[in-house]
């Protein structure tokens, strides 16, 4: 049944039928038009209405979706440019032997050339179709020209060995200033404020303009540094992979799978949102896009089941944000983390498994006890898709992910693994008529991949400036020393202050750039506490990510609230409470890196997973104040304390936690039986 009527308004009736496949799609939902006669809406119309709502919310809350509209010849030229860009990066990564600096310069130059046509200076300027002001033409040509200057005169610049001419410096200044303007349009102000403060510090530290510009523009330590290098190789190809996988219908498949698993359970729609967002997050690189993509279906379902609007929007936002820490792709941060820490991709993925499991387990349990507290039922199981038939009919859509992981684990480069996964996506789409990729959908995937790449590339370019100032001035160690001094050398306080810094620095910043900033500024702080390198990077990455649901700048929560028609701030607060695991687990693996499973025996890994899950159970009960019956505050605090004991790996803490939670569970079950008997 449709989530929307023909006016695009959310329905308030009973929960709709969610078709498992095209055979069920003939059951058309009904609307009630002005003449009072019911009228059927097809599945295609329903999907179109959901897509329209998703596009509206994305345009409001996601800067990278706020683009100009083009039609006719102009529109075809823009599409051709985007498709050509995708072909170029494929050639660049598969066949080209170009020098790394030239590769990066050409990549940024093309991004700037296209982006100024897509992104207006002001939000309202998207209303006029096929309109690009004269100054955007100038910025596009001049800005990209600065980077093509680097590309064309690369050998001369290298030969000068840092003795840059006045022309070099002027072009570098113009290139960075125009990059900042593009970042303001595409990504937003937060990352610009950070980058601007770092450049100001470089001047304060006594470095000249020539020295700063030479380092930030003409070396591999600034704009052309590691972030844009990783973006132009690994990240862009995985964005393309996500675009192709989306065209196979994987997103709808994930929602159907989630419905088949949890739709009939207590509070089914919310549990569906958690599972679907976890699956979608494996390939999505944006918390906001993930929230809107699956939330346009799951949030209305949650509201009709009886969840308050704030809770419905918060569940989707918290789960979608967790998708950024979900292996195997982790919002493309896995590849950056491998590059920066010198750990293998395999180690990054293994280390992320248990924390990600606990994150989603925590949300799932919070949803479960909220549903029990509100006495919410699940969906009618007769109307739900069946897991077996879904997997038989469309389970092959998971094959590209299997190929990706296999290639990465078998030692192939990240770039070639992504290429093989893209080819597999095209191949498996041919298995059924409703997923088959036509030339039109192929080029749409190429276009969508290029569009999604632009925002990440711009963010990574500016993040490279932050990294460049750190390597030039050594400010990272100074910040670490200052924060440690502020904490008085107390580890838990130092980690708490680092958490606050990560949340502030991560506000409004895309996942990949977010991690670069965290790795550069805050990870050294955690390392100075004696935390192992990978655990330190995981710690700061988690807290940078949860900035998307932490008020006051909680973009994912605000996107969820827009769909739920709820109060944005309350939705953000609720999302923070639901995602409590994200605020607990990083402290645990900072003090006990064994949780990251690196070098841990299989039996030990299983023990940690089970006891940590029971611990999250205790924390969720305490946070919700309900198990089988309502709990008073003393009992809630006892449950939270026992849960924390179990999340912390250790024999005595595990025994104590299990004993307390077990006793409370038995007491609650007996109390519930007595109440039923009365």
MOJO-V275447 format. One record per backbone hydrogen bond with DSSP energy under -0.5 kcal/mol. CO is the residue of the C=O (numbers start at 0). NH is the residue of the N-H. E is the energy in kcal/mol with one decimal. If there is no record, write none. Layout:
BEGIN
co: <CO,CO>
nh: <NH,NH>
e: <E,E>
END
This chain:
BEGIN
co: <2,4,8,16,20,20,23,25,28,30,30,32,36,38,40,41,42,43,44,45,46,47,48,49,50,51,52,53,54,55,56,57,60,61,62,64,68,70,70,71,72,73,74,75,76,77,78,79,80,81,82,83,84,85,86,87,88,89,90,90,98,99,100,101,102,103,104,105,106,107,108,109,110,111,113,113,114,117,117,121,122,123,127,129,132,132,133,134,135,136,137,138,139,140,141,142,143,144,145,146,147,148,150,152,153,154,155,156,156,157,159,161,164,165,166,167,168,169,170,171,172,173,174,175,176,177,178,179,180,181,182,182,187,188,189,190,191,192,193,194,195,196,197,198,199,200,201,202,207,208,209,210,211,212,212,213,214,215,218,218,221,224,225,226,227,228,229,229,229,230,232,233,234,235,236,237,238,239,240,241,242,243,244,244,245,248,249,250,251,252,253,254,255,256,257,257,258,261,262,264,266,266,267,268,269,270,271,272,273,274,275,276,277,278,279,279,280,281,284,285,286,287,288,289,289,290,291,293,293,294,294,296,297,298,299,300,301,301,302,307,308,309,310,311,312,313,314,315,316,317,318,319,320,321,322,324,325,328,328,329,331,331,332,333,334,335,336,337,343,344,345,346,347,348,349,349,350,351,352,353,354,355,356,357,358,359,360,361,362,363,364,365,366,367,368,369,370,370,371,375,379,380,382,385,386,387,388,389,390,393,394,395,397,397,398,399,400,401,402,403,404,405,406,407,412,413,414,415,416,417,418,419,420,421,422,423,424,425,426,427,428,431,431,435,437,438,439,440,441,442,443,444,445,446,447,448,449,450,451,452,453,454,455,456,457,458,459,460,461,461,462,463,464,465,466,467,468,469,473,473,474,475,476,477,478,479,480,481,482,483,484,486,488,489,490,491,492,493,494,495,496,497,498,499,500,501,503,505,509,510,511,512,513,514,515,516,516,517,517,521,521,522,523,525,525,526,531,532,533,534,535,536,537,538,539,540,541,543,544,545,545,547,547,548,549,551,552,553,554,555,556,557,558,559,560,560,566,567,568,569,570,571,572,573,574,576,578,579,579,580,580,583,583,584,585,586,587,591,592,593,596,596,600,601,602,603,604,605,606,607,608,609,610,611,612,613,614,615,616,617,618,619,620,620,624,628,631,632,633,634,635,636,637,638,639,640,641,642,643,646,649,650,651,652,653,654,655,656,657,658,659,660,661,662,663,664,665,666,667,668,669,670,671,672,673>
nh: <10,7,4,18,23,24,26,27,40,32,38,35,32,30,28,45,46,47,48,49,50,51,52,53,54,55,56,57,58,59,60,61,62,64,65,66,129,73,74,75,76,77,78,79,80,81,82,83,84,85,86,87,88,89,90,91,92,93,94,95,102,103,104,105,106,107,108,109,110,111,112,113,114,115,116,117,118,67,119,124,125,126,130,131,135,136,137,138,139,140,141,142,143,144,145,146,147,148,149,150,151,152,153,156,157,158,159,160,161,160,162,163,168,169,170,171,172,173,174,175,176,177,178,179,180,181,182,183,184,185,186,187,191,192,193,194,195,196,197,198,199,200,201,202,203,204,206,205,211,212,213,214,215,216,217,217,220,222,221,223,224,228,229,230,231,232,232,233,234,235,236,237,238,239,240,241,242,243,244,245,246,247,247,249,248,252,253,254,255,256,257,258,259,260,261,262,262,264,378,267,269,270,271,272,273,274,275,276,277,278,279,280,281,281,282,283,330,328,510,289,290,291,292,293,294,294,295,296,297,298,299,300,301,302,303,304,305,306,305,311,312,313,314,315,316,317,318,319,320,321,322,322,323,324,325,326,329,331,333,332,334,335,336,337,338,339,340,341,347,348,349,350,351,352,352,353,354,355,356,357,358,359,360,361,362,363,364,365,366,367,368,369,370,371,372,373,374,375,374,266,382,383,17,389,390,391,392,393,394,396,397,398,400,401,402,403,404,405,406,407,408,409,411,410,416,417,418,419,420,421,422,423,424,425,426,427,428,429,429,430,431,434,435,437,441,442,443,444,445,446,447,448,449,450,451,452,453,454,455,456,457,458,459,460,461,462,463,464,464,465,466,467,468,469,470,471,472,473,476,477,478,479,480,481,482,483,484,485,486,488,487,489,490,493,494,495,496,497,498,499,500,501,502,503,504,505,506,508,513,514,515,516,517,518,519,520,521,521,522,524,525,526,527,528,530,529,535,536,537,538,539,540,541,542,543,544,545,546,547,548,549,555,556,550,552,553,554,557,558,559,560,561,562,563,564,565,570,571,572,573,574,575,576,577,578,579,581,582,583,583,584,586,587,588,589,590,591,594,595,596,598,599,604,605,606,607,608,609,610,611,612,613,614,615,616,617,618,619,620,621,622,623,624,625,630,626,635,636,637,638,639,640,641,642,643,644,645,646,647,648,653,654,655,656,657,658,659,660,661,662,663,664,665,666,667,668,669,670,671,672,673,674,675,676,677>
e: <-2.1,-2.2,-1.9,-0.7,-1.4,-0.6,-1.6,-1.6,-2.4,-0.5,-1.7,-1.9,-1.0,-2.1,-1.0,-2.3,-2.5,-2.1,-2.5,-2.3,-2.5,-2.3,-2.3,-2.4,-2.6,-2.0,-2.3,-2.6,-2.3,-1.3,-2.5,-2.9,-0.7,-1.9,-1.7,-1.6,-2.7,-0.6,-1.7,-2.1,-2.2,-2.2,-2.4,-2.5,-2.2,-2.3,-2.8,-2.7,-2.0,-1.9,-2.3,-2.3,-2.3,-1.9,-2.5,-2.9,-1.8,-2.0,-2.2,-2.2,-2.5,-2.4,-2.4,-2.6,-2.0,-2.4,-2.5,-2.3,-2.0,-2.5,-2.0,-2.2,-2.8,-1.5,-1.2,-1.1,-2.8,-3.1,-0.6,-1.3,-1.1,-1.4,-0.8,-0.6,-0.8,-1.3,-1.9,-2.6,-2.4,-2.2,-3.1,-2.5,-1.8,-1.9,-1.6,-0.9,-2.3,-1.9,-1.2,-1.8,-3.1,-2.6,-0.7,-2.4,-2.6,-2.2,-1.4,-0.6,-0.6,-1.2,-2.0,-1.7,-2.1,-2.6,-2.6,-2.4,-2.6,-2.6,-2.7,-2.1,-2.6,-2.6,-1.6,-2.3,-1.9,-2.3,-2.5,-2.2,-1.6,-2.6,-2.5,-2.4,-0.5,-2.5,-1.8,-2.4,-3.0,-2.2,-1.9,-2.2,-2.4,-2.0,-1.8,-1.7,-2.4,-2.6,-2.0,-1.7,-2.6,-3.0,-2.3,-1.9,-2.7,-2.3,-0.6,-1.3,-0.5,-2.8,-0.7,-0.5,-2.1,-2.0,-2.9,-2.3,-2.5,-0.6,-0.6,-0.7,-2.0,-2.1,-0.9,-1.9,-2.3,-2.0,-2.1,-2.2,-2.1,-2.4,-2.8,-2.2,-1.4,-0.7,-0.8,-1.4,-1.6,-1.9,-2.6,-1.7,-2.4,-2.6,-2.5,-2.5,-2.3,-1.7,-2.7,-0.5,-1.8,-1.5,-2.9,-1.7,-0.9,-1.5,-2.5,-1.9,-1.8,-2.3,-3.0,-2.2,-1.8,-2.3,-2.9,-2.5,-0.7,-0.8,-1.5,-1.3,-0.5,-0.6,-0.5,-2.1,-2.4,-2.5,-2.8,-2.1,-0.6,-1.5,-1.7,-1.3,-2.5,-1.9,-0.6,-1.0,-2.4,-2.3,-2.2,-1.5,-1.0,-2.1,-0.6,-2.4,-2.6,-2.0,-2.6,-1.7,-2.1,-3.0,-2.6,-2.6,-2.3,-1.8,-0.8,-0.5,-1.7,-1.8,-1.1,-0.6,-1.7,-0.8,-1.4,-1.9,-0.6,-1.1,-3.2,-1.9,-1.9,-2.8,-2.6,-1.1,-1.9,-2.4,-2.3,-2.4,-1.4,-0.9,-0.8,-0.6,-0.6,-2.0,-2.5,-2.6,-2.1,-2.3,-2.4,-2.4,-1.8,-2.7,-2.6,-2.1,-2.5,-2.2,-2.5,-2.0,-2.3,-2.1,-2.3,-2.0,-0.6,-2.6,-0.6,-0.6,-1.6,-0.8,-0.8,-2.1,-2.6,-2.3,-2.4,-3.5,-1.4,-2.0,-2.0,-1.7,-0.5,-1.9,-2.8,-2.3,-2.5,-2.6,-2.7,-2.4,-2.7,-1.9,-2.0,-1.0,-2.4,-2.2,-2.0,-2.6,-2.1,-2.4,-2.5,-2.2,-2.1,-2.0,-2.2,-3.1,-1.5,-0.5,-1.3,-1.8,-0.6,-0.9,-1.1,-0.7,-2.5,-2.2,-2.0,-2.2,-1.9,-2.5,-3.0,-2.5,-1.8,-2.3,-2.4,-1.6,-1.3,-0.8,-1.0,-2.9,-2.5,-2.3,-2.6,-2.1,-2.0,-2.5,-1.9,-0.8,-0.7,-1.3,-2.2,-2.5,-2.3,-1.9,-2.3,-1.9,-2.7,-2.4,-0.6,-1.1,-2.7,-2.2,-2.5,-2.4,-2.5,-2.3,-2.1,-2.1,-1.9,-1.8,-1.0,-1.4,-0.7,-2.4,-2.6,-1.9,-2.8,-2.1,-2.5,-2.2,-2.2,-2.6,-2.4,-2.2,-2.8,-1.9,-1.0,-1.6,-3.0,-2.4,-1.9,-2.3,-2.4,-3.2,-1.8,-2.7,-0.5,-1.3,-2.4,-0.7,-1.5,-2.4,-1.7,-1.3,-1.3,-2.1,-2.6,-2.1,-2.5,-2.3,-2.1,-2.1,-2.4,-1.7,-1.9,-2.0,-2.0,-0.8,-2.2,-1.6,-0.7,-1.2,-1.4,-0.6,-0.5,-0.9,-0.8,-2.6,-2.3,-2.3,-2.3,-1.8,-1.5,-2.3,-1.2,-2.1,-2.4,-2.2,-2.4,-2.6,-2.5,-2.1,-1.9,-2.6,-2.2,-1.1,-1.6,-1.5,-0.6,-1.1,-2.7,-0.8,-1.4,-2.2,-1.4,-1.8,-2.5,-2.3,-2.0,-2.1,-0.8,-0.6,-2.5,-2.2,-2.2,-2.6,-2.2,-2.4,-2.5,-2.2,-1.9,-2.2,-2.1,-2.4,-2.0,-2.1,-2.2,-2.8,-2.3,-2.2,-2.6,-2.5,-2.2,-1.0,-2.3,-1.7,-2.2,-2.5,-2.0,-2.3,-2.3,-2.5,-2.6,-2.4,-2.3,-1.7,-1.5,-1.9,-1.4,-0.8,-2.1,-2.5,-2.5,-2.4,-2.6,-2.2,-2.2,-2.6,-2.7,-2.2,-2.4,-2.3,-2.2,-2.3,-2.5,-2.3,-2.3,-2.2,-2.5,-2.0,-2.1,-2.0,-2.0,-1.8,-1.1>
END
